[in-house]
Amino acid sequence: MTSTPSTILLFSGKRKSGKDYVTDLIQKRLPAEMCCILRLSAPLKQQYAQDHSLDYEELLGSGQYKESYRADMIRWGEMKRQQDSGFFCRLAIKHATQPIWIISDCRRMSDVQWFHEEFSDRCICVRVEASEQTRSQRGWRFTTGIDDAESECGLDEGVKFDYIIRNDGADDVLEKQLEDLLSLIKSREEESNTQNNIKPEK
């Protein structure tokens, strides 16, 4: 049973920008009972694996197995979204019980719009950015049909990001940005608790 969250962090970024790295760092700094990472790609990959008799665990990884199916998986996912734009969003949040949700892989305007429509005042849009040079050092190579597809470019324009995190490998710079974002999350939690009249026992 899905609970109503107090804060939803909608993360997006290009391949090899380090979205998972950044979202993992944030999750580790918050209590497990307070925060969960939800990946829109997880239910997509699970359904795709079932439909195509593939190894779901391998598709969740970052290796060659996933890359070899990526383009077809993108096409298949687009077909599903055209039928129902919130299909994967609803599946991703189905079992979430914590008050803070980190959606680690928003890729399309329809993803962002769905969360804003369902949880309008609870969303914080965060973009993770890294230079092409940094991304190349992490193994990125431009691939036609992937890097120019909506799954990579759908949020390049038209979204007002509340936070932009630079992740070019400078730990001190990243640390300061994470501290700022965590401060915002904690202040929103305190505000939510006050509104709900949940006061600490004296």
JOWO-V979168 format. One line per field, one symbol per residue. phi: phi as a letter, one per 20 degrees, with the letter a starting at -180 (. if undefined). psi: psi as a letter, one per 40 degrees, with the letter a starting at -180 (. if undefined). A space follows every 50 residues. Layout:
phi->???
psi->???
This chain:
phi->.feefebceeebrfgmfngfffffffgfecggfecceddfffffffffff fdldeffffffdefgfffdgfffffffffffffafegfffffegdfcffd ddeebfccgffffffffecgedececddcbfffffffeofcfcfndfdeg fddfdfcndeefbcdecdoeffffgfffffffffgffffffffffeledf fe
psi->hhihidhhhhhiiiheefddddddddddeiidediihhhdeddddddddd defihdddddaeadddddeddddddddddddddhdeddddddedeheieh hhhefhdiddddddddddgdeehhhhhhiiiddddddeehhhhhedeeid ddedediehhhdhhhhgeehdddddddddddddddddddddddddefgii i.
